């Protein structure tokens, strides 16, 4: 007999629904999900591919939220104005630089794995090589956005701090969180992405 978590018996209709769910999933498990823990080891290859597909969106959303918070805090501390257009521009900038940085790292990691390197060495080497390119790119963009602070037009100089903060946060995320996530997921989904 199936009972609730508090030990009370289920009604007849609830019991029938529970039995139907158990029958639908055979042994009672959901494919790709462990009943003991839900972690990277419990994800199927398709689940890991989905994580890689969603990774840029998730990280860009986190960086966007953090950049908004840091910009607001800095505006309060240093007494400067923030443009009302900043939110829309931040989304565009972060999707542009964030996606590029993540894709650069992903494809370099895949190249290193296909060259026969162990996953740990491959992610380290990829981060080192791509890190230089990503850092120089990010610092160039940061410099360009910092120049906006010299503009006489208020709508431009009020965007500069938020844009600088967002690109710097994306740089740090791309060089720390992204390699860590790839290492946790393992090499299989990375090798499955893109042409052979």
C-alpha positions in Angstrom: 0.0 0.0 0.0 1.3 3.5 -0.9 1.1 6.1 1.8 1.9 9.8 2.2 5.1 11.0 3.6 3.4 11.6 7.0 2.3 7.9 7.0 -1.3 8.5 6.3 -2.9 6.3 3.6 -3.7 7.8 0.2 -7.2 8.0 -1.1 -8.3 5.5 -3.7 -7.9 7.9 -6.6 -4.5 9.2 -5.4 -3.3 5.6 -5.0 -4.4 4.8 -8.6 -2.5 7.9 -9.9 0.6 6.8 -8.0 0.4 3.3 -9.4 -0.1 4.7 -12.9 3.0 6.9 -12.5 5.0 3.9 -11.3 3.8 1.9 -14.3 4.7 4.7 -16.7 8.3 4.9 -15.4 8.7 1.1 -15.0 11.0 0.9 -12.0 9.7 4.1 -10.6 12.7 6.2 -11.8 12.8 9.2 -14.1 15.4 8.7 -16.9 18.6 10.7 -16.2 17.6 11.4 -12.5 18.9 9.5 -9.6 16.6 9.1 -6.6 19.4 9.5 -4.2 21.1 12.6 -5.6 20.6 14.9 -8.6 24.1 15.9 -9.8 26.2 15.9 -12.9 26.8 12.1 -12.6 23.0 11.5 -12.7 22.5 13.4 -15.9 22.3 11.4 -19.1 24.4 12.5 -22.1 21.3 14.3 -23.5 20.9 16.0 -20.2 24.5 17.2 -20.2 24.1 18.4 -23.8 21.0 20.4 -22.6 23.1 21.9 -19.8 25.8 23.0 -22.4 23.0 24.5 -24.6 21.5 26.5 -21.7 24.8 27.4 -20.0 25.3 30.7 -21.8 21.8 31.8 -21.0 22.0 30.9 -17.4 25.4 32.5 -16.8 24.5 35.6 -18.8 21.4 35.9 -16.6 23.4 35.6 -13.4 26.1 38.1 -14.6 23.3 40.5 -15.7 21.7 40.4 -12.3 25.1 40.8 -10.5 26.1 43.7 -12.8 22.9 45.5 -12.1 23.4 45.1 -8.4 27.0 46.1 -8.4 26.3 49.1 -10.6 23.5 50.3 -8.3 25.8 49.8 -5.3 28.6 51.7 -7.0 26.2 54.5 -8.0 25.2 54.9 -4.4 28.7 54.9 -3.1 30.3 57.2 -5.7 27.2 59.3 -6.3 26.8 59.0 -10.1 23.7 58.5 -12.2 22.8 55.4 -14.1 21.1 55.6 -17.5 17.6 54.3 -17.7 18.7 52.6 -21.1 21.4 50.6 -19.3 19.2 47.5 -18.8 18.5 47.0 -22.5 22.1 47.7 -23.5 23.4 45.3 -20.9 21.4 42.4 -22.2 22.8 43.0 -25.7 26.4 43.4 -24.6 26.3 40.4 -22.3 24.8 38.1 -24.9 27.4 39.2 -27.3 30.5 38.9 -25.2 29.3 36.1 -23.0 28.3 33.8 -25.8 31.6 34.5 -27.6 33.7 33.8 -24.5 31.8 30.6 -23.7 31.9 29.3 -27.3 35.6 30.1 -27.6 36.3 28.0 -24.5 34.0 25.2 -25.5 35.5 24.7 -28.9 39.1 24.9 -27.6 38.3 22.4 -24.9 36.9 20.1 -27.6 40.0 20.5 -29.7 42.3 19.6 -26.8 40.2 16.5 -25.9 40.3 15.4 -29.6 44.1 15.8 -29.5 44.1 13.1 -26.9 44.7 15.2 -23.7 43.2 14.1 -20.4 40.1 16.2 -19.5 41.8 17.9 -16.6 44.7 18.9 -18.7 42.5 19.8 -21.6 40.4 22.3 -19.6 43.5 23.8 -18.0 45.3 24.3 -21.4 42.1 25.6 -23.0 41.5 28.1 -20.2 45.1 29.3 -20.5 45.1 29.7 -24.3 41.6 31.1 -24.7 42.0 33.1 -21.5 44.6 35.3 -23.1 42.3 36.0 -26.1 39.2 36.5 -24.0 41.0 38.7 -21.5 42.5 40.9 -24.2 39.1 41.1 -25.9 37.3 42.0 -22.7 39.8 44.6 -21.7 39.5 46.2 -25.1 35.8 46.4 -24.8 36.1 47.7 -21.2 38.4 50.4 -22.4 36.0 51.4 -25.1 33.1 51.5 -22.6 35.3 53.5 -20.1 35.8 56.2 -22.8 32.0 56.7 -22.7 32.5 58.3 -19.3 34.2 61.2 -21.0 31.2 61.9 -23.3 29.4 65.2 -22.9 26.1 63.5 -23.7 24.6 62.4 -20.4 22.9 59.3 -21.8 26.3 57.9 -22.8 28.4 58.7 -19.8 25.8 57.3 -17.4 26.0 53.9 -19.1 29.8 53.6 -18.9 30.1 52.2 -15.3 27.4 49.5 -15.8 28.9 48.4 -19.1 32.4 48.2 -17.7 31.2 46.3 -14.6 29.2 43.8 -16.7 32.0 43.0 -19.2 34.5 42.5 -16.3 32.1 40.2 -14.5 31.5 38.2 -17.7 35.3 37.9 -18.1 35.7 36.6 -14.6 32.8 34.2 -15.1 34.1 32.9 -18.4 37.5 32.2 -16.9 36.4 30.6 -13.6 32.8 29.3 -13.6 32.7 28.0 -17.2 35.8 25.8 -17.0 34.6 24.5 -13.6 31.2 23.6 -15.2 32.8 21.9 -18.1 35.1 19.9 -15.8 32.1 18.8 -13.7 30.1 17.7 -16.8 33.0 15.7 -18.2 34.3 15.4 -21.7 31.4 13.4 -23.3 28.9 16.2 -24.0 31.7 18.6 -25.2 32.9 16.0 -27.7 29.3 15.5 -28.9 28.9 19.2 -29.8 29.6 20.5 -33.3 31.1 18.7 -36.3 33.4 15.7 -35.8 
